[in-house]
Amino acid sequence: MLVTVRHTEPLWLSIYAARTLRHPNLAPTPVDAMLGLLEAVVDRAADVLEMVGTDLDHLSTQIFAEATEVEAGVLEAGRRGDKRRQVVRKAKRRKAQSDQLRSVITAVGRAGDLVQKVRDCLAGLERLCAFATTVAGPRMAKEQKVRLKTLARDVHSLVEHAGFQAMQGSFLLDATLGLINIQQTTIIKIFSVAAVAFLPPTLVASLYGMNFHHMPELDWQLGYPLALLLMVVAAVVPLLYFKKRGWL
């Protein structure tokens, strides 16, 4: 008699039960039934890890495709002449990229959580295989010992693979956060350039806003237009310099 305590109906148990009903000779003894259940658990864990690996590969392609689009957008900014359309297009692309990166972070977090649960399950199975080998090993048949040994090797390999997937998830999370930091740095750079560009005109306006009695420029007929022209030139020159250096 096999007694199990569970709070849900796991898929691996349903699969093994259906398989045993079709082929009763798969579990002639309680030990064979236990080994069959463990093999079903390991197979299910392998399927889950394979699914997570596929998702992580898809997320990796998506993340680095976003990085390629960012680089292409930067190159495109220096080649095309229609600035207004270009700015609108870049703004829309940046908004879409931000939304996609947020969804990528959520997907990577879900994959990492699932891998952690599988690792916990496999850690328990690894201890169970070691206990079964020590306690029940002498009473097992030769074929059963071979199955248990193979099962222990499979569990160990899956534990290592789950560790690799956990590292891959951490790497993808760091890459996604790096892309988000690059986007935020680009936005902050725009505000910094704007602040530096408006600093010289502010200096000119401050100079001619001082309340001194002896300021010859105040008596000039063209003093006001010249001051405005000086402020415009003082704003345009830094922008041209920044553009020449590739900072815009």
C-alpha positions as CSV (number, residue, x, y, z in Angstrom):
1,M,0.0,0.0,0.0
2,L,1.3,3.4,-0.9
3,V,0.1,6.4,1.2
4,T,0.8,10.0,0.1
5,V,0.0,13.3,1.8
6,R,-0.5,16.2,-0.5
7,H,-2.4,19.5,-0.6
8,T,-2.9,19.6,-4.4
9,E,-3.0,17.3,-7.4
10,P,0.5,17.4,-8.9
11,L,0.8,16.7,-12.6
12,W,3.6,14.1,-12.2
13,L,1.4,12.0,-10.0
14,S,-1.5,12.0,-12.4
15,I,0.9,11.1,-15.3
16,Y,2.4,8.2,-13.3
17,A,-1.0,7.0,-12.1
18,A,-2.3,6.9,-15.7
19,R,0.8,5.2,-16.9
20,T,0.6,2.6,-14.2
21,L,-3.1,1.9,-14.9
22,R,-2.2,1.2,-18.5
23,H,0.8,-0.9,-17.7
24,P,0.4,-2.6,-14.2
25,N,3.7,-4.4,-14.6
26,L,5.5,-1.1,-14.1
27,A,5.0,-1.3,-10.3
28,P,5.1,-4.9,-9.3
29,T,6.6,-4.1,-5.9
30,P,6.4,-1.1,-3.5
31,V,10.1,-0.3,-4.2
32,D,9.3,-0.1,-7.9
33,A,6.3,2.1,-7.3
34,M,8.5,4.4,-5.2
35,L,11.2,4.5,-7.9
36,G,8.5,5.2,-10.6
37,L,7.2,8.1,-8.6
38,L,10.6,9.6,-8.1
39,E,11.3,9.2,-11.8
40,A,8.0,10.9,-12.6
41,V,9.0,13.8,-10.3
42,V,12.4,14.1,-11.9
43,D,10.9,14.0,-15.4
44,R,8.5,16.8,-14.5
45,A,11.3,18.9,-13.0
46,A,13.3,18.4,-16.2
47,D,10.3,19.6,-18.3
48,V,9.9,22.6,-16.1
49,L,13.6,23.5,-16.3
50,E,13.4,23.1,-20.1
51,M,10.4,25.4,-20.3
52,V,12.2,28.0,-18.1
53,G,15.3,27.7,-20.3
54,T,13.3,28.4,-23.4
55,D,11.8,31.4,-21.8
56,L,15.2,32.7,-20.7
57,D,16.5,32.3,-24.2
58,H,13.6,34.2,-25.6
59,L,14.1,37.0,-22.9
60,S,17.8,37.1,-23.7
61,T,17.1,37.6,-27.4
62,Q,14.6,40.3,-26.6
63,I,16.9,42.1,-24.1
64,F,19.8,42.3,-26.5
65,A,17.6,43.2,-29.4
66,E,16.5,46.2,-27.4
67,A,20.2,47.1,-26.9
68,T,20.7,46.8,-30.6
69,E,17.8,49.1,-31.3
70,V,19.2,51.6,-28.9
71,E,22.5,51.6,-30.7
72,A,20.7,51.8,-34.1
73,G,18.7,54.8,-32.8
74,V,21.8,56.6,-31.8
75,L,23.4,56.0,-35.2
76,E,20.2,57.0,-37.0
77,A,20.2,60.3,-35.0
78,G,23.5,61.3,-36.6
79,R,22.5,60.4,-40.2
80,R,19.0,61.6,-40.9
81,G,18.1,65.2,-41.5
82,D,14.4,65.4,-40.5
83,K,14.9,66.3,-36.9
84,R,11.3,66.8,-35.9
85,R,10.2,63.4,-37.2
86,Q,13.3,61.8,-35.7
87,V,12.6,63.2,-32.2
88,V,9.0,62.0,-32.3
89,R,10.1,58.6,-33.5
90,K,12.8,58.3,-30.9
91,A,10.4,59.4,-28.1
92,K,7.9,56.7,-29.2
93,R,10.6,54.1,-29.5
94,R,12.0,55.0,-26.0
95,K,8.5,54.7,-24.5
96,A,8.0,51.3,-26.1
97,Q,11.4,50.1,-25.0
98,S,10.7,51.2,-21.4
99,D,7.5,49.2,-21.3
100,Q,9.1,46.2,-22.8
101,L,12.0,46.3,-20.3
102,R,9.5,46.5,-17.4
103,S,7.7,43.4,-18.7
104,V,11.1,41.7,-19.1
105,I,12.0,42.3,-15.5
106,T,8.7,40.8,-14.4
107,A,9.3,37.7,-16.7
108,V,12.8,37.2,-15.4
109,G,11.6,37.4,-11.8
110,R,8.9,34.8,-12.5
111,A,11.5,32.5,-14.1
112,G,13.9,32.9,-11.3
113,D,11.2,32.2,-8.7
114,L,10.2,29.0,-10.6
115,V,13.8,27.9,-10.8
116,Q,14.2,28.4,-7.1
117,K,11.2,26.2,-6.4
118,V,12.5,23.5,-8.7
119,R,15.9,23.7,-6.9
120,D,14.3,23.2,-3.6
121,C,12.4,20.2,-4.9
122,L,15.5,18.7,-6.4
123,A,17.5,19.3,-3.2
124,G,14.9,17.3,-1.3
125,L,15.0,14.5,-3.9
126,E,18.8,14.4,-3.7
127,R,18.6,13.8,0.0
128,L,15.9,11.3,-0.5
129,C,17.9,9.3,-3.0
130,A,20.9,9.3,-0.6
131,F,18.7,8.1,2.2
132,A,17.2,5.4,0.1
133,T,20.6,4.2,-1.1
134,T,21.8,3.9,2.5
135,V,18.8,2.4,4.2
136,A,16.9,0.5,1.5
137,G,19.9,-0.2,-0.8
138,P,20.9,-3.6,0.7
139,R,17.3,-4.9,0.3
140,M,16.9,-3.8,-3.3
141,A,17.3,-6.0,-6.3
142,K,20.2,-5.2,-8.7
143,E,17.9,-3.6,-11.3
144,Q,16.4,-1.4,-8.6
145,K,19.8,-0.3,-7.4
146,V,20.7,0.6,-11.0
147,R,17.5,2.7,-11.3
148,L,18.1,4.4,-8.0
149,K,21.7,5.2,-9.0
150,T,20.6,6.6,-12.4
151,L,17.9,8.6,-10.6
152,A,20.5,10.1,-8.2
153,R,22.7,11.1,-11.2
154,D,19.8,12.7,-13.0
155,V,18.8,14.7,-9.9
156,H,22.4,15.9,-9.4
157,S,22.6,17.0,-13.1
158,L,19.3,18.8,-12.8
159,V,20.5,20.6,-9.7
160,E,23.6,21.8,-11.6
161,H,21.4,22.9,-14.5
162,A,19.0,24.7,-12.2
163,G,22.0,26.6,-10.7
164,F,23.1,27.6,-14.2
165,Q,19.6,28.9,-15.1
166,A,19.6,30.9,-11.8
167,M,22.9,32.5,-12.8
168,Q,21.5,33.2,-16.3
169,G,18.4,34.8,-14.8
170,S,20.7,37.0,-12.6
171,F,22.7,38.0,-15.7
172,L,19.6,38.9,-17.7
173,L,18.3,40.9,-14.8
174,D,21.5,42.8,-14.5
175,A,21.5,43.4,-18.3
176,T,17.9,44.7,-18.2
177,L,18.7,47.1,-15.3
178,G,21.8,48.2,-17.2
179,L,19.7,49.2,-20.2
180,I,17.2,51.0,-18.0
181,N,20.1,52.9,-16.4
182,I,21.4,53.8,-19.9
183,Q,18.0,55.2,-20.8
184,Q,17.8,57.2,-17.5
185,T,21.3,58.5,-18.1
186,T,20.3,59.7,-21.6
187,I,17.3,61.6,-20.1
188,I,19.5,63.2,-17.4
189,K,22.1,64.1,-20.0
190,I,19.4,66.1,-21.9
191,F,18.5,68.1,-18.8
192,S,22.2,68.7,-18.1
193,V,22.8,69.9,-21.6
194,A,19.8,72.2,-21.4
195,A,21.0,73.6,-18.1
196,V,24.5,74.3,-19.5
197,A,23.0,75.8,-22.7
198,F,20.8,78.3,-20.8
199,L,23.6,79.3,-18.4
200,P,25.4,81.8,-20.6
201,P,22.2,83.7,-21.6
202,T,21.3,83.8,-17.9
203,L,24.7,85.3,-17.2
204,V,24.2,88.0,-19.9
205,A,20.7,88.8,-18.6
206,S,22.1,89.1,-15.0
207,L,24.9,91.4,-16.1
208,Y,22.5,93.8,-17.8
209,G,20.0,93.5,-15.0
210,M,22.2,95.1,-12.4
211,N,21.1,98.5,-11.2
212,F,24.3,100.6,-11.7
213,H,24.1,104.2,-12.8
214,H,27.1,104.1,-15.1
215,M,26.3,101.4,-17.7
216,P,27.0,102.7,-21.3
217,E,25.0,100.0,-22.9
218,L,21.8,101.2,-21.3
219,D,21.9,104.4,-23.4
220,W,22.5,102.7,-26.7
221,Q,19.7,102.7,-29.1
222,L,20.5,99.2,-30.2
223,G,21.4,98.0,-26.7
224,Y,18.3,95.9,-26.2
225,P,18.5,94.0,-29.6
226,L,22.2,93.5,-29.1
227,A,21.6,92.0,-25.7
228,L,19.0,89.6,-27.1
229,L,21.3,88.7,-29.9
230,L,24.2,88.1,-27.4
231,M,21.9,85.8,-25.4
232,V,20.9,83.8,-28.4
233,V,24.5,83.4,-29.6
234,A,25.5,82.4,-26.0
235,A,22.8,79.7,-26.1
236,V,23.5,78.4,-29.6
237,V,27.3,78.2,-29.4
238,P,27.3,75.6,-26.6
239,L,24.6,73.6,-28.4
240,L,26.7,73.5,-31.5
241,Y,29.8,72.5,-29.5
242,F,27.9,69.7,-27.8
243,K,26.5,68.5,-31.2
244,K,30.0,68.5,-32.7
245,R,31.4,66.4,-29.8
246,G,28.5,64.0,-30.2
247,W,26.9,64.7,-26.8
248,L,23.5,65.4,-28.4
